Amino acid sequence: MADDEETKEEEQEEEEGGKEVGSSMPRKGPSSDSKSEDGPDQADGDGKKSKSKKSPNMGTGMPDEVKNRFGGAEVDDKYLELDDPLEEIPDDEEVDAKALIEDSRLPEVMERLDRELVALKQVKSRVREVAALLLVDRMRRSLALDASPPTLHMSFTGNPGTGKTTVARRMSDILFKLGYIKKGHLVAVSREDLVGQYVGHTAPKTQEVLKKAMGGVLFIDEAYHIYKVDNERDYGQETVEMLLQVMENDRHDLVVIMAGYKEEMDRFFNDVPGLSSRIGHHIDFPDYDIDELMDISRLMLKEQHYRMGEDTEKAFQEYLEKRREQPRFANARSVRNAIDRARMRHAIRVYDTAEEKKTLTKGDLVTLIEEDITRSRVFEEGAYGDVPERAED
């Protein structure tokens, strides 16, 4: 097994219960996996027409309970009866912006994002743009200046280990603190969680996931695997149809973030008409360079109360330079895996020392030495090529 071979992680948050999906959810009959050109608003298994719901008017016609929640700011009583607040409220009317910012606790979320993610300046800038838009929208609502809530569905593209899931979690915090979703939870899924393996299996699986995610953020990793356009019998088509309807009709109660490799995501959007137009924000996550990867390693070591000496850092940088050129490199995820392997070598070394010396120091317990890094088989010439025997991890 590679020293830091990418392990595919299915990060899923446990949620108790779940909100009932509203009437805007597509209602499918038992044979819902069979393909139909009639679309979702057809007769159900009993011959009765399924109850459908038009996309809610996200302007003045928006349902009151939704309209009042968006932005989370209360309208001052003196503005409630105004017919045209844009014209009737003086331009020099003051808004307590500081109080609204403090109430949202948005600076705390952004500070946490800076702590958790090294570099990614462009990504963080895009997150701040979205946060600023929502916060200003909240300020406007305090003056009864209603506007249609922006489209918040997103696409995150980039290689593994570039921080997409972490940013999705912080985005769910931002949306919750600003009142754009009822809960602050994130549900992370992949094709296996959404698409069934036989007729009648897909709709219940997809509906259960959507029910669990309602009021929060649905994060779909490697979203392009949902639907295999070259396989006309693929059951993922129904999942896509349900997602398209919910992304439109329930956009006031669910934010969908789709993630994956850029080329595959672009192809996915081309294969599914109407999907890209429902995505309001496309954010690309670049690979980390060596200096950024070293910064990530220092942050991880500090969080776990380890340290490297100068020679050890040089060895680890050499390790990263070699590892980046080999298969299945996964940026920060590979850094984490490499540190875990180094910790295991450190543990074996310290244990052997304890058996001989009987006593250890704090320095022994917290310091990784050069040998803990260089024993990786990444340093074996051709370790990822044609070698008769596998070198030690």
C-alpha positions, 0 to 999 in steps of 0.5 A: 500500500502506498505510503500515503495512498489516497483513501477515498473518504465518505465524510457524512454528518450524522443528523437526528431525524430530518425535515419532511420534504415539502410538496415540491419534492417529486413524488414517484411511484413504485416504477419510478426508475423506469424512464419516462419522457413525461417528466415528474408531473405525471400520474402516480401508481394509483392513476391520480395526478401527482401533486406538484408545486410551482417554483415559489416566487422568490420576490414579493410573492414568496411565502411569508414564513420563508420571506421572514426568515431570509436574511434573518434581520427584523424590519423596523416597525416604522418601515412595515407599512411603507409602499415603496421603501426605496423612494420613501426612506431617505438615503441618509437613513442609518443602519446599525451595520456593526450590530448586524455583523456582530450578530451574524458572527461572520468574522468568527467563521472567516477567521476559522476558515483562515486557520483551517486552510493554508493559501487558497486566496482566490477560494477564500476571496470567493467565499467572502464575496458570497458572505458579503452579498448575504450580509448586505442583503440582511442589512437591506432587509432591516430597511424593508428593502426586499430583494430576491434571495440569490442563487446559492447552489455551488460547484467546487472543482479541483483535485482531491485534498484541496479543501473542498469539503472544509470550505463546504462546511464553513459555507454551511456555517455562514449560510446558517448564521446569516439566516439563509438555511434553517439548520447549520448541518452539512450532509455529504454524499456520493452516487452510492447514497443516491442511486439505486441498483434496481427498478424502484430503488433510486427514488426512495434513496434520493428522497431520503437524502434530500429529506435529511439535508433539508434546511442545510447543505447537500454536498455531493462529491464526484457528482458526475458519477450520479448520471452515466449519460452513455448508459440509457438504463442508468438509474442516475437519471432519476436522481438528476431529475429530482435534484433539478426540481428540488434545486429550483422549487426548494432553493429557499430550504436547501443549498446544493454543492457539487464537487469533483474534478474540473474536466469531469464536472464541465462534461457533467454540466454539458450532459445535463441541460438546466443544471449549470444554470441552477449553479450560482457560484463556480469555484475552482480549487488549485493544487498546493505548491511545495511551500504551501504543503509544508505550511500544511504539514506544520499546521497539522503537526502543531495541532497534534503536538508534534514537531520536526527538527530542521533536518527532518523538515528538509527530508519531509520537503524532499518526500513531498517533491518525490511524492507529487510526481507519483500516482494518487497524490492528493494534496493536503490529504496526502500530507496528512497520510504521510504524517500518520505514517511518520507517527507510526514509525516514530512510535515504533522507534520510541517503543524500542527505545523505551524497552532498552532505556526504560525512561523517556523524555517529553522530547522523545515523545513529540519529536519526529526525526529524519529517519521517521521520514526517510524510511518511507518507500517513496524514497525507494527508486521506482517505488511506484514502478515495476519493482519485484518487492514492495518496499517498507511503507 
